[in-house]
Amino acid sequence: MALFGVHSTSLIETVEVPCYRYNLPTSLIKPSCLPRMGKTRVSSSKQTSHVRCSLSREALSPMEYEEDAGVSSSDSLEGEEFSHVIKFKFSDFKISDRVSIGLGGRGDEAVFEAIIDDPDSPLHNTKVVLRRLTSAQAQRRGKRAIQVLKKLARRKSMYHSYSMQVHGYVCSQAMEDEGSFILVHGYHDSFSLRHWLRQSDWLPTLEATLALDEESVRRVGDDTVGGPAVTRQLRVTRLVMRDLLIGVNYLHSHGLAHTELRLENVHISPVDRHIKVGIFGNAADFFEDGPNNADREQMMIAFDMRCLGFIMIKMVLRELMDPVIFNKFKAFLNKGNDPSCLREFILRTINRNSSHGNVGLQMLDRNWGAGWHLLSLLLAAKPRDRIRCLDALRHPFLCGPRWRVDPSMDFIRWSLGSTAVRITEEYIYGQQQRIRLAHFLELMEMLNPYSKRKNWLGFLPGRWRLVYCTGRHLGLTTRQPPSRVLIGDVHLTITGQSKSKPPFSFTSDVGFQVLVGNDWPHDKVGTDGKLQVTSTFKLTTGKRFYLKEENSTQNLPSIATNAQESAIKKLSGKKWKKSLHKEFPSSLPVVKLVSSDIDVTVALNEPLTRDIGAAQVVINEVRMQIPPEMFDLSKIVCGTYIDSRMLVLRSVNGSALLFTRASSID
């Protein structure tokens, strides 16, 4: 980010200020802090440039610039249509005596704050930004921003509300001879959104800047102010994201993509309390190659939506402002992981003792995981799967409690899966919680979007983590174990031997630790062990029949019976009949799993390998703490639900096993 300082005194003075190519801390440069430098040459190894500005009270003489390397522009102002903007002169401005660093400058840009001093100008006494563009690429960006303004002039009210306004350019023969171009655009506070988020007190400061009251928060469907930190941050996030989506949708509706949406290019105006998208220097036209280029339009819109996803996740999870963690996040996406599994990755990446707390995770988990669902749509791997601006504005995460939102069936399925996972994380499995979990699994199975075998062939391969089993509790219970064994993660890895002719290879991996001794160690660290079971399966089509009422009580466990009856009653209501059948079906399509031989491998570290009797006790205890289906894979007989995020398998005794997809980085 470029930073330039200017110091004005009663006498004509010359000040040289270095231009740095890197981001600097968030602060304002006061006149007393500006260094006075002689004309000493800087070593060629450091990439710096110098600017010399001469000012006086009576008149403002043309700025003289010295560059380490001269830059010439191939573009000329002659022949270009700039009639829709104002042509300024240097004498029209009064340069400010301080320069902020939140204006998004680059290495080939010099950024100045100024006030228009021309009494005849309609912008008299308006604070503006003078952005001097030196390289040919930078000048193309500046002139492109002026050209885009002409295309957006039909709805100027939207342009002024949601984007940084471009006023015009400075016309000077000396500047043209030097090969530089000065763009004049609006000034909206001193910081970009990136600098706001780096402040320790960013939340109350942003609330004060946006002047949040009951009237203003109604823009997001809320009528309250204050509250817990989670509610306050969610309210601010909704305001910022809704304004950004409205501004970007305004661009898309005019056939343009911004292509440079990031925190540095987003500003907050305290005047009209709107979020301003940065200047459109790199705006791309959808129809540059022809009026019917739908693929180009789809790709450009998808690129902007992905950038909005990055902005949203940085606002919610401030840990991602750290470049190291953000690079891990981008590596997660670049390795082909589905963004719907983002929660599984974030929980393992972000430190539980983070200085930012878990406010961001609570925000995304609210409303049945609505935040994670919106992020998965903004960051979808395929451009055609990414959500558009108008649909994002109607998403439950960005709509406050006062707005009635009709959720899509996809979001209902997401909510059921997210709620089931949250229950497994937060509750000790009492009878009520187990009935509720079984109820949610029954609902998911009845709403399975991918019931055909060909869909399972695409979704099934991968690594799945066991979350819950309706038949047996995973891990320790209240009983006294003969051997102190702590179960770690239980994974089911499914690989296809061939795309044309499966079978699939199923591998159950159970990691555990054995705590040696009579007492429990404080750190719960013991001897590592691993149990691995491998088998091959063939997939065939099948059906799952629902037993009649007189037979169901004799053959099904009480929990499964209650959950099934509750699910049938729920889906028989008016709300669900619209999306399902008029009458409840007697059977649902499933995928049958036919297994072959099973191989079992156990690995134990010292000292358990020297005592065969102790090793047998450990293996028996591991089998007691995991579902029997993970030890004997042949007991898994069918798959009843699958999508990009979750998997439900049924065993021969009717028990359901709930899995979530694990990321490849794990």
Secondary structure, 3 states (H helix, E strand, C coil): CCCCCCCCCCCCEEEEEEECCCCCCCCEECHHHCCCCCCCCCCCCCCCEEEEEEECCCCCCCCEEECCCCCCCCCCCCCCCCCCCEEECHHHEEECCCEECCCCCCCCEEEEEEEECCCCCCCCCCEEEEEEECCHHHHHHHHHHHHHHHHCHHHHHHHHHHECCEEEEECCHHHHHHCCEEEEEECCCCCEHHHHHCCCCHHHHHHHHCCCCCCHHHHHCCCCCCCCHHHHHHHHHHHHHHHHHHHHHHHHHCCEECCCCCHHHEEECCCCCCEEECCCCCCEECCCCCCCCHHHHHHHHHHHHHHHHHHHHHHHCHHHHCHHHHHHHHHHHHCCCCHHHHHHHHHHHCCCCCCCCCHHHHHHHHHHHHHHHHHHHHCCCCHHHCCCHHHHHCCHHHCCCCCCCCCCHHHHHHHHHHHHHHHHHHCCCCHHHHHHHHHHHHHHHHCCCCCCHHHHHHHCCEEEEEEEECCCCCCCCCCCCCCCEEEEEEEEEEEECCCCCCCEEEEEEEEEEECCCCCCCCCCCCEEEEEEEEEEEEEEEEEEECCCHHHHHHHCCHHHHHHHHHHHHHHCCHHHHCCCCCCCCCEEEEEEEEEEEEEEEEEECCCHHHCHHHHHHHHHHHHHHCCHHHHCHHHEEEEEEECCCEEEEEECCCCEEEEEECCCCC
